[in-house]
Amino acid sequence: MKELSLNILDVAENSVKAGASLTQILLTEHDGVLTLEIVDDGCGMSEDIVRSVVDPFYTTRTTRKVGMGIPLLKLACEQTGGSLAIESVTQEANPVEHGTHVTATFNTNHIDFTPLGDVSASILTLIQGHPDTDFLFRHQTDGGTVELDTRELREVLEDVPLNSYDVMEWIGGNLQEQYEALSADAGMSGEE
Amino acid sequence: MTVDELLTHGFEAVSLPDGSREIDGVYIGDLLSWVMGRAQMDNAWITIMTNVNTIAVASLADTSCVILAEGVEMESDLVETAKQKEVNILRSSQPIYETAIKLAELLA
């Protein structure tokens, strides 16, 4: 993908499809390494399926809907010298604590590093499309942290749907303000 | 022009499960997600990317063949995958631009 934010959107959509009630999108930038984690409490995948989701032929041929999300994310991190790991616990294996944890690391100074792009737009798209699912977004940089937790918003909003126009506009503005506060400090890109 | 016919013009076969496929137009690109949405059926696709996703994108877009430019090598297990998935792959020792010009002449 031209921007990692599109990979993030794609993989987080898989979490929602897996029935997650909470999907966490965590970005950590430090010392030239960007770590992306997508953690959900969905139905989880068996070991066999975890192995096969990195194979594009599994995803494109048998379950087209899953798409090339994971194979392309794997390529994007490996071409910077980083790596991708997937841990998953199925609901059958553990009825209480189940879900999937995708971790991708990138060397941001590598020349083939794909720009992060507009992550805020990806988060907004996720909330817009899935107003009844919760998302925790946290982007930690050396210059500070951007965070949005829809569970907190829900408490304040009570019955107002998260994808109503005013709420979406507020979330967009709030993320932008948080990012601007970062840029004013040590920069949001994680570069030296 | 068929994929087979390219072999007599300096292109080397890497995986050729269906050389009789007719080539209709050319697409060039290395960003796989981009190519996935833009390469047309029966295009010859020129790229330097040689991972398993290249084969998957060629299969999805149903290109007539992938042409690996700059003489890049594809690992033997991936060549096996390409054959299995019936994806034609050729190689050109020339850079992308020269490869494209050659195809333009041949397809004209």
Boltz contact constraints between the chains, C-beta under 6 A:
constraints:
  - contact:
      token1: [A, 1]
      token2: [B, 33]
      max_distance: 6.0
  - contact:
      token1: [A, 56]
      token2: [B, 53]
      max_distance: 6.0
  - contact:
      token1: [A, 56]
      token2: [B, 56]
      max_distance: 6.0
  - contact:
      token1: [A, 60]
      token2: [B, 56]
      max_distance: 6.0
  - contact:
      token1: [A, 60]
      token2: [B, 60]
      max_distance: 6.0
  - contact:
      token1: [A, 71]
      token2: [B, 53]
      max_distance: 6.0
  - contact:
      token1: [A, 72]
      token2: [B, 33]
      max_distance: 6.0
  - contact:
      token1: [A, 75]
      token2: [B, 53]
      max_distance: 6.0
